[in-house]
């Protein structure tokens, strides 16, 4: 049992010693891997705490961290008991966060008296649970200050230090922790007494407990820095008691692989959307529309925000040495179907011209334009000389915006493969990082026709992976995709292409045709990594419609990022196809104004 791991009583009064590193690792062997969530809150007033915990357990969580409810010690003791009972019935442990001391800490005028009051409150609160193994750890002070030049930070750390001793005097069988490390610290004055005090108090803890919402930022460099900083203090189990936001890519899919690799226990934030409005980022109001969801995993009705997250939770474990089960950001940060459909619903109908130089090419019938960005113009300039390159692009955006139009940039093609994958990825990264929230940009076509001209298949695949990885790591508010190089075998005049796709007739990919180093594997890979499904065509409507039917299988918004119809009859038939399948399109040759003006999506009706 956990109680057997405790050291002998020593120190002040009956105070137990800090756990040795061995005792701390023995604790981990006992409790296993923690995958928990923070702060159970109801989706509506009638939802019970037990309902919330049952749902969390079903999703794969095995522990819950929470702030104590109740205005006095007796009420908080009752709350811990109730929480422990309900969590145990769901197969979960609990991690209480102490907070009664805060109001006394803020009263500086009566500090001496307040310290005595808080000592008694803390001991009275934790004493009934000293041997309760349902409590997996105590978080005795949430996020104390971290400003190295602030005397209040030093004073707060002195309070935390006293809290550690008070808890030890109650001979707790559970580890004592505090979430002291929750700041980036890169610019901290390490010579400051305050910085050293924080390090010393953290070194007193039985386990290391920290917060990080930056697991994906800078390809994981921020979390690597934080973990290195912690491990320099002592070699103990590490628990991240707060993690997971989506707006910078630090979703469950990116956070949990990092912690699995680094052997870190974790509590993600939130469960149901609720009255705390955690679904938007700090400082923002849910009065305004939002996407993606910031914290939380479930809509208020219990449906998943993104069901792809739950296998990461259910299967969370520490990896063995040399093991890597991370599918990578190019896969995990692909937009969900729901998110990309919401985005395109907001964009409305897209009727665009392909490969235009400026919005001056538009008649009033079109509302978007596809623009190729010349990588060669970018590559020939030093980083401090690229302002002109970006100014030219921004003039296009500004001109389009003034006319109520959107822009679809195409970033790289096979013509750019003379550059390295990293150079091309860096270009994609810089473009998207500059304009990640510019809503004049409809979406990003980051690689047009991979494999069309290149004879180096390995290089093409490498650029696809790199471009998606660099694009995803900028967390754009626009969909990211590639348009593959694929067409359809020309049909015989008597071929009944509609009948060939009737239920039960095995047809589809067998009619596709490729060129260069493109093939079915490459096309499927591109469509499976893209937020929207894109195709281009210069074929007749019959063949184009066949390709469209395969794109439709992916269940995502469909872009025809470039099409060219030879005559008015083909033009009208193409628009009819796009109307019925809700395709966002860009034409290479101008269409009749009347046809473009009258274009609309037709409701999809399935007869009984």
C-alpha distance (Angstrom), angle and dihedral (degrees) to the residues before:
residue distance angle dihedral
X1 . . .
X2 3.80 . .
X3 3.79 91.7 .
X4 3.80 89.5 67.3
X5 3.79 89.3 64.5
X6 3.79 93.2 65.0
X7 3.80 120.1 112.3
X8 3.78 121.9 -125.6
X9 3.79 117.4 -80.9
X10 3.77 112.1 -91.0
X11 3.78 143.6 133.9
X12 3.80 121.7 49.3
X13 3.79 113.3 17.3
X14 3.82 105.0 -48.1
X15 3.78 93.1 -16.0
X16 3.78 116.6 149.5
X17 3.79 118.9 -139.2
X18 3.76 124.9 -106.4
X19 3.77 110.2 -87.6
X20 3.76 114.7 -95.7
X21 3.77 116.5 -120.9
X22 3.82 89.0 -104.3
X23 3.79 91.6 53.6
X24 3.77 90.1 49.4
X25 3.82 91.9 52.5
X26 3.80 89.7 46.3
X27 3.81 87.3 56.2
X28 3.80 89.3 55.5
X29 3.79 91.9 51.0
X30 3.78 88.2 52.9
X31 3.81 99.9 47.7
X32 3.80 98.6 35.4
X33 3.80 123.3 -151.2
X34 3.80 115.7 -20.1
X35 3.80 117.8 -140.9
X36 3.78 104.8 170.2
X37 3.78 142.9 154.6
X38 3.78 133.8 -135.0
X39 3.77 131.9 -112.8
X40 3.81 115.1 -10.8
X41 3.80 107.7 -131.8
X42 3.79 127.4 173.1
X43 3.79 122.5 -111.9
X44 3.82 89.1 -140.0
X45 3.82 133.6 4.7
X46 3.81 95.5 -93.2
X47 3.81 96.9 55.7
X48 3.81 113.4 106.5
X49 3.77 126.7 -139.1
X50 3.81 89.7 -119.7
X51 3.81 90.3 57.3
X52 3.78 89.4 53.2
X53 3.80 93.6 49.8
X54 3.80 92.6 47.0
X55 3.77 90.3 52.7
X56 3.81 91.1 47.9
X57 3.81 91.3 50.9
X58 3.81 90.6 49.6
X59 3.80 89.2 54.5
X60 3.81 92.0 53.0
X61 3.82 105.2 -94.9
X62 3.81 116.5 138.6
X63 3.81 102.1 -176.5
X64 3.81 140.7 34.2
X65 3.80 129.6 -149.6
X66 3.80 116.6 -158.6
X67 3.78 146.8 165.2
X68 3.77 116.0 -114.6
X69 3.80 119.0 -104.5
X70 3.79 122.2 -146.4
X71 3.78 135.0 70.8
X72 3.81 96.5 -117.0
X73 3.78 139.4 35.1
X74 3.80 95.9 -99.1
X75 3.80 91.9 54.1
X76 3.78 91.5 48.0
X77 3.81 92.6 48.6
X78 3.80 88.4 52.7
X79 3.79 90.3 49.0
X80 3.82 93.1 52.3
X81 3.82 90.7 48.9
X82 3.80 92.0 49.9
X83 3.78 92.4 46.1
X84 3.82 92.1 48.3
X85 3.82 91.9 49.8
X86 3.80 94.2 48.3
X87 3.79 94.2 43.3
X88 3.81 91.2 48.9
X89 3.81 90.0 53.2
X90 3.82 87.0 57.3
X91 3.79 94.6 46.3
X92 3.81 93.0 -106.4
X93 3.80 136.4 126.6
X94 3.81 126.5 -141.1
X95 3.80 137.2 -130.5
X96 3.83 113.1 -162.8
X97 3.82 120.7 -155.7
X98 3.82 114.7 -145.7
X99 3.79 115.5 -138.0
X100 3.84 110.5 152.2
X101 3.80 89.8 96.2
X102 3.80 93.0 64.2
X103 3.79 98.4 79.5
X104 3.81 91.1 49.1
X105 3.80 92.1 48.0
X106 3.81 89.5 55.4
X107 3.82 91.1 55.7
X108 3.82 99.0 79.2
X109 3.79 96.1 168.4
X110 3.81 93.4 69.9
X111 3.77 99.7 34.1
X112 3.81 98.8 137.6
X113 3.79 93.2 52.4
X114 3.78 92.3 40.7
X115 3.79 93.0 54.8
X116 3.80 89.5 57.2
X117 3.78 91.1 48.6
X118 3.80 93.2 48.7
X119 3.80 92.8 47.2
X120 3.79 90.2 56.6
X121 3.81 92.7 43.7
X122 3.80 93.5 50.7
X123 3.80 94.5 46.7
X124 3.79 92.7 45.7
X125 3.81 90.7 49.4
X126 3.80 99.2 49.7
X127 3.82 99.3 33.3
X128 3.85 96.3 84.0
X129 3.80 89.5 54.2
X130 3.80 100.8 44.0
X131 3.81 91.9 117.2
X132 3.81 100.3 26.5
X133 3.79 106.0 124.2
X134 3.80 91.7 -167.6
X135 3.80 85.5 78.8
X136 3.79 104.3 78.9
X137 3.83 95.4 -172.9
X138 3.81 142.0 -15.1
X139 3.80 119.9 -123.1
X140 3.80 99.4 -159.2
X141 3.83 99.3 -178.7
X142 3.78 126.0 19.6
X143 3.80 117.0 -142.2
X144 3.81 104.5 -27.0
X145 3.82 115.4 -160.6
X146 3.79 120.0 -73.3
X147 3.83 106.9 -169.9
X148 3.79 105.0 125.2
X149 3.80 94.6 -155.3
X150 3.80 94.4 49.6
X151 3.84 117.0 96.9
X152 3.80 88.4 -156.3
X153 3.78 89.4 65.5
X154 3.81 90.7 55.3
X155 3.81 90.5 47.4
X156 3.80 91.3 49.6
X157 3.79 91.6 52.2
X158 3.82 89.1 53.2
X159 3.82 88.1 56.5
X160 3.80 91.3 48.7
X161 3.81 89.5 50.9
X162 3.80 90.6 53.6
X163 3.81 90.0 48.4
X164 3.80 89.5 56.8
X165 3.80 91.6 55.2
X166 3.82 93.1 46.2
X167 3.80 90.4 52.6
X168 3.79 92.0 47.6
X169 3.80 90.0 52.8
X170 3.82 88.5 61.4
X171 3.81 88.5 59.0
X172 3.80 94.5 -127.1
X173 3.79 117.1 -161.7
X174 3.80 89.9 -153.5
X175 3.80 127.2 75.8
X176 3.81 118.9 -91.9
X177 3.81 114.8 -135.4
X178 3.80 141.9 158.9
X179 3.79 128.6 -163.2
X180 3.81 94.1 -120.5
X181 3.80 95.7 144.6
X182 3.78 108.7 67.3
X183 3.80 102.1 118.1
X184 3.82 129.7 89.5
X185 3.85 90.1 -124.0
X186 3.81 93.2 -171.2
X187 3.81 92.5 126.6
X188 3.80 97.6 35.6
X189 3.79 121.0 130.7
X190 3.80 98.8 -115.1
X191 3.81 90.3 -169.6
X192 3.81 90.5 61.5
X193 3.83 117.7 111.3
X194 3.80 87.0 -134.9
X195 3.80 92.4 57.2
X196 3.79 90.6 48.7
X197 3.81 91.3 47.1
X198 3.80 90.9 54.8
X199 3.79 90.2 50.4
X200 3.82 92.2 48.8
X201 3.81 94.0 49.9
X202 3.80 91.6 46.7
X203 3.81 87.2 52.5
X204 3.83 88.7 59.3
X205 3.80 93.7 63.0
X206 3.80 123.5 103.4
X207 3.82 89.7 -136.4
X208 3.77 134.3 14.2
X209 3.80 112.6 -105.9
X210 3.81 120.3 -176.3
X211 3.81 142.6 156.4
X212 3.78 127.7 -128.1
X213 3.79 132.5 169.0
X214 3.81 93.1 171.3
X215 3.79 105.3 78.4
X216 3.81 93.4 128.6
X217 3.79 100.2 34.4
X218 3.81 114.3 117.1
X219 3.81 90.8 -0.3
X220 3.81 91.0 -59.9
X221 3.81 97.0 -50.4
X222 3.83 92.7 126.9
X223 3.81 95.8 54.1
X224 3.81 91.4 43.2
X225 3.81 89.0 55.8
X226 3.82 92.1 49.0
X227 3.80 94.5 48.9
X228 3.80 91.8 47.6
X229 3.80 89.0 51.9
X230 3.83 91.1 51.7
X231 3.79 95.6 46.5
X232 3.79 91.3 53.4
X233 3.82 88.0 64.4
X234 3.80 96.7 56.0
X235 3.79 142.8 -37.6
X236 3.81 102.8 -101.6
X237 3.79 136.9 128.7
X238 3.80 111.8 -77.2
X239 3.79 126.2 -140.6
X240 3.80 122.7 -171.0
X241 3.79 100.1 -154.3
X242 3.82 95.0 -174.8
X243 3.81 126.9 36.1
X244 3.81 144.8 130.3
X245 3.76 130.0 78.8
X246 3.77 124.2 157.8
X247 3.81 105.4 -152.9
X248 3.81 93.7 79.1
X249 3.79 94.6 35.9
X250 3.83 95.5 -98.2
X251 3.79 92.8 129.8
X252 3.79 125.2 147.4
X253 3.80 88.3 -92.1
X254 3.80 91.9 58.1
X255 3.82 99.5 33.1
X256 3.79 100.0 49.8
X257 3.83 97.2 52.1
X258 3.82 89.0 52.7
X259 3.80 91.9 51.4
X260 3.82 92.8 42.8
X261 3.81 89.4 54.3
X262 3.82 93.9 43.4
X263 3.82 96.5 44.1
X264 3.83 95.6 -117.9
X265 3.81 125.8 151.0
X266 3.79 113.1 -137.2
X267 3.81 146.5 -158.1
X268 3.81 112.1 -163.2
X269 3.80 119.3 -154.6
X270 3.78 124.7 -97.8
X271 3.78 137.3 -21.8
X272 3.83 116.4 -150.8
X273 3.80 125.2 31.5
X274 3.78 101.9 -105.2
X275 3.80 147.6 161.0
X276 3.80 92.5 -70.5
X277 3.82 87.6 72.9
X278 3.79 94.6 -138.6
X279 3.79 89.5 154.0
X280 3.82 90.1 88.1
X281 3.78 127.9 56.8
X282 3.79 123.2 -93.5
X283 3.79 111.3 -68.4
X284 3.80 95.8 14.9
X285 3.82 126.3 109.7
X286 3.80 126.2 -129.2
X287 3.79 85.2 -141.5
X288 3.80 82.4 85.8
X289 3.79 121.6 62.6
X290 3.80 116.3 -99.6
X291 3.79 140.4 -168.4
X292 2.96 132.6 -155.8
X293 3.78 104.5 33.9
X294 3.83 109.3 -113.6
X295 3.84 103.0 -150.7
X296 3.84 130.9 -3.1
X297 3.79 132.0 61.5
X298 3.79 105.1 -136.2
X299 3.76 135.7 54.8
X300 3.79 113.8 -125.4
X301 3.82 91.3 -93.2
X302 3.80 91.8 56.0
X303 3.80 97.3 -104.1
X304 3.80 115.3 136.0
X305 3.78 118.8 -100.4
X306 3.80 86.6 -149.5
X307 3.80 116.2 -0.8
X308 3.81 90.2 -164.3
X309 3.82 88.4 76.6
X310 3.79 96.8 65.0
X311 3.82 100.0 70.2
X312 3.82 86.9 57.1
X313 3.80 88.9 54.7
X314 3.81 97.1 42.8
X315 3.80 92.9 46.6
X316 3.80 98.3 41.2
X317 3.79 112.3 139.0
X318 3.78 137.0 137.5
X319 3.78 112.7 -87.6
X320 3.75 122.8 -123.0
X321 3.77 119.1 -114.1
X322 3.80 110.1 -71.3
X323 3.80 92.8 10.6
X324 3.80 120.0 129.6
X325 3.81 120.2 -176.1
X326 3.81 96.2 162.0
X327 3.82 110.4 121.6
X328 3.81 88.7 -158.6
X329 3.78 135.4 -113.6
X330 3.81 92.7 -82.3
X331 3.82 86.7 67.5
X332 3.78 105.0 29.9
X333 3.80 97.0 47.5
X334 3.76 97.2 48.8
X335 3.79 106.2 125.2
X336 3.79 117.0 -100.1
X337 3.80 118.3 -112.8
X338 3.79 90.2 -109.2
X339 3.77 95.0 51.9
X340 3.77 96.3 48.4
X341 3.81 92.3 46.0
X342 3.81 89.6 51.6
X343 3.77 88.9 50.8
X344 3.79 94.6 50.4
X345 3.79 92.4 43.4
X346 3.78 86.2 58.1
X347 3.80 91.6 48.2
X348 3.80 91.4 54.3
X349 3.79 123.7 -160.3
X350 3.80 113.1 -8.6
X351 3.80 114.8 -150.5
X352 3.77 106.9 169.6
X353 3.77 146.4 167.8
X354 3.80 118.7 -127.0
X355 3.79 126.2 -132.2
X356 3.80 99.6 3.1
X357 3.79 124.0 155.9
X358 3.80 98.6 -142.7
X359 3.77 141.7 -6.8
X360 3.80 87.2 -97.0
X361 3.80 84.7 83.5
X362 3.79 90.2 67.3
X363 3.73 130.0 97.3
X364 3.76 113.0 -155.3
X365 3.79 91.3 -95.5
X366 3.83 96.5 75.7
X367 3.80 126.5 69.9
X368 3.81 104.0 -173.7
X369 3.78 141.3 36.5
X370 3.77 134.3 -154.7
X371 3.81 111.4 -135.9
X372 3.81 127.1 -171.0
X373 3.78 112.4 -140.8
X374 3.80 112.1 -147.0
X375 3.80 109.4 -127.9
X376 3.82 90.4 -171.2
X377 3.82 90.2 64.1
X378 3.80 89.2 52.7
X379 3.80 98.3 44.0
X380 3.78 94.5 53.4
X381 3.80 92.1 62.9
X382 3.79 131.5 76.9
X383 3.80 114.9 -120.0
X384 3.82 91.6 -103.0
X385 3.81 91.6 50.1
X386 3.81 99.6 54.3
X387 3.79 97.4 89.9
X388 3.81 91.0 99.4
X389 3.80 91.1 52.4
X390 3.79 92.0 53.8
X391 3.80 92.9 41.5
X392 3.80 89.7 58.4
X393 3.78 91.2 50.9
X394 3.80 91.4 46.4
X395 3.81 90.6 52.8
X396 3.80 88.1 57.7
X397 3.82 90.3 50.0
X398 3.78 92.6 46.5
X399 3.79 93.5 48.3
X400 3.80 91.6 47.9
X401 3.79 92.2 47.9
X402 3.81 92.0 50.8
X403 3.82 88.2 57.7
X404 3.82 94.8 45.3
X405 3.79 92.8 -108.3
X406 3.79 134.7 133.0
X407 3.81 130.1 -138.1
X408 3.81 130.2 -134.7
X409 3.83 107.4 -160.2
X410 3.81 119.9 -156.2
X411 3.81 107.2 -154.3
X412 3.81 110.9 -175.4
X413 3.83 140.4 8.4
X414 3.79 136.2 -178.2
X415 3.81 87.0 -85.6
X416 3.82 87.1 72.7
X417 3.80 97.0 55.0
X418 3.79 92.2 102.8
X419 3.82 83.9 83.3
X420 3.80 122.1 75.3
X421 3.79 121.5 -98.1
X422 3.80 89.9 -111.6
X423 3.81 91.7 52.2
X424 3.79 91.8 50.7
X425 3.80 91.0 44.5
X426 3.80 89.4 50.7
X427 3.80 89.9 53.5
X428 3.81 91.4 50.9
X429 3.80 89.3 47.4
X430 3.81 94.7 51.2
X431 3.79 94.5 46.2
X432 3.79 93.7 50.1
X433 3.81 95.5 40.2
X434 3.81 89.4 55.7
X435 3.80 96.2 48.2
X436 3.81 103.8 23.2
X437 3.82 92.7 127.5
X438 3.81 100.7 32.4
X439 3.77 104.5 121.0
X440 3.81 92.3 -162.9
X441 3.80 83.3 76.5
X442 3.78 106.7 81.8
X443 3.81 95.6 -167.6
X444 3.82 140.6 -40.0
X445 3.82 122.1 -100.3
X446 3.79 93.1 -166.2
X447 3.84 99.0 179.5
X448 3.79 123.2 21.9
X449 3.83 118.2 -152.0
X450 3.83 101.1 -15.9
X451 3.79 110.0 -150.6
X452 3.81 95.8 14.5
X453 3.83 94.6 119.4
X454 3.78 106.0 5.1
X455 3.80 121.7 97.8
X456 3.81 91.5 -165.3
X457 3.79 104.5 88.4
X458 3.80 93.2 176.1
X459 3.81 90.9 55.1
X460 3.81 91.6 48.5
X461 3.82 91.8 53.1
X462 3.79 90.8 45.6
X463 3.82 91.9 52.8
X464 3.82 91.3 47.6
X465 3.82 91.3 54.6
X466 3.79 94.1 42.2
X467 3.80 95.3 46.4
X468 3.81 93.1 50.1
X469 3.82 91.4 45.4
X470 3.80 94.2 50.8
X471 3.80 92.1 43.0
X472 3.81 94.3 50.4
X473 3.80 92.2 48.2
X474 3.82 89.5 64.0
X475 3.85 90.9 60.0
X476 3.84 94.5 -138.6
X477 3.78 122.3 -160.7
X478 3.81 88.5 -138.8
X479 3.82 127.3 73.6
X480 3.80 117.2 -97.8
X481 3.80 122.8 -145.8
X482 3.81 147.4 144.4
X483 3.79 128.5 -131.9
X484 3.82 109.4 -133.2
X485 3.78 125.7 -144.1
X486 3.80 103.6 -111.2
X487 3.78 137.8 126.9
X488 3.81 138.9 171.7
X489 3.79 127.2 -98.9
X490 3.79 108.5 -103.3
X491 3.80 110.4 -97.5
X492 3.79 124.3 -125.7
X493 3.80 113.4 -115.6
X494 3.80 92.2 -110.2
X495 3.83 95.8 45.9
X496 3.81 110.9 121.2
X497 3.80 97.2 -146.7
X498 3.81 94.8 175.1
X499 3.80 92.6 53.3
X500 3.81 90.1 47.2
X501 3.82 89.4 64.9
X502 3.81 96.4 48.5
X503 3.81 117.6 128.3
X504 3.80 110.9 -72.6
X505 3.81 97.4 17.0
X506 3.77 109.8 116.0
X507 3.81 104.8 -131.9
X508 3.76 139.3 121.2
X509 3.79 119.9 82.5
X510 3.80 90.5 36.7
X511 3.81 89.3 74.5
X512 3.79 96.5 50.8
X513 3.79 121.9 110.1
X514 3.79 130.1 -158.4
X515 3.78 138.5 -168.3
X516 3.78 138.4 -161.9
X517 3.80 109.6 9.9
X518 3.81 93.1 -32.8
X519 3.80 118.2 116.7
X520 3.80 140.8 154.3
X521 3.81 93.3 -76.8
X522 3.79 92.6 53.1
X523 3.81 94.1 45.4
X524 3.80 92.2 48.3
X525 3.80 91.0 48.5
X526 3.80 91.1 52.5
X527 3.79 94.6 48.0
X528 3.82 90.8 45.5
X529 3.82 92.0 54.6
X530 3.82 97.9 41.4
X531 3.80 124.5 94.9
X532 3.81 90.1 -141.7
X533 3.80 127.8 25.9
X534 3.79 111.6 -114.6
X535 3.78 134.7 -172.7
X536 3.78 137.2 167.1
X537 3.77 128.1 -151.3
X538 3.78 143.2 -177.6
X539 3.81 91.8 178.5
X540 3.79 134.2 106.7
X541 3.81 117.5 -81.4
X542 3.82 92.3 -102.3
X543 3.81 93.3 60.8
X544 3.83 92.8 35.6
X545 3.81 89.9 52.9
X546 3.80 90.6 52.0
X547 3.81 90.7 54.6
X548 3.80 89.6 45.5
X549 3.81 90.3 54.6
X550 3.81 90.0 58.1
X551 3.81 92.1 47.9
X552 3.81 87.3 52.5
X553 3.81 89.4 62.5
X554 3.81 90.8 71.8
X555 3.82 92.0 64.9
X556 3.80 94.6 -135.7
X557 3.79 133.7 114.1
X558 3.81 109.3 -74.8
X559 3.79 124.6 -134.8
X560 3.76 122.2 -165.4
X561 3.77 90.8 -161.0
X562 3.80 92.1 -173.3
X563 3.80 134.4 6.0
X564 3.78 134.9 165.7
X565 3.78 121.3 -161.5
X566 3.81 117.1 -165.7
X567 3.80 100.4 -146.8
X568 3.78 142.4 11.7
X569 3.80 93.0 -96.6
X570 3.82 91.5 55.6
X571 3.80 90.6 44.2
X572 3.79 92.7 55.1
X573 3.79 92.5 45.1
X574 3.82 91.1 50.3
X575 3.78 91.5 51.2
X576 3.80 89.5 49.5
X577 3.82 89.9 53.9
X578 3.82 91.1 47.9
X579 3.79 91.5 48.2
X580 3.81 94.1 52.4
X581 3.83 94.9 44.5
X582 3.83 96.2 37.9
X583 3.80 96.9 -119.7
X584 3.81 123.1 176.7
X585 3.80 103.6 -140.3
X586 3.81 146.3 -166.8
X587 3.78 120.7 -165.1
X588 3.81 125.5 -152.2
X589 3.79 93.4 -153.4
X590 3.82 125.5 42.9
X591 3.79 115.9 -98.5
X592 3.81 127.8 -148.0
X593 3.81 107.8 -73.0
X594 3.79 91.7 -131.8
X595 3.83 92.3 55.4
X596 3.78 92.6 48.5
X597 3.81 93.3 46.2
X598 3.80 92.1 50.0
X599 3.82 94.8 45.7
X600 3.79 114.1 120.4
X601 3.79 138.5 150.0
X602 3.79 114.2 -92.9
X603 3.83 115.5 -138.3
X604 3.80 111.0 -106.2
X605 3.79 109.3 -118.9
X606 3.79 122.8 -175.1
X607 3.79 114.3 -163.7
X608 3.80 121.5 -138.5
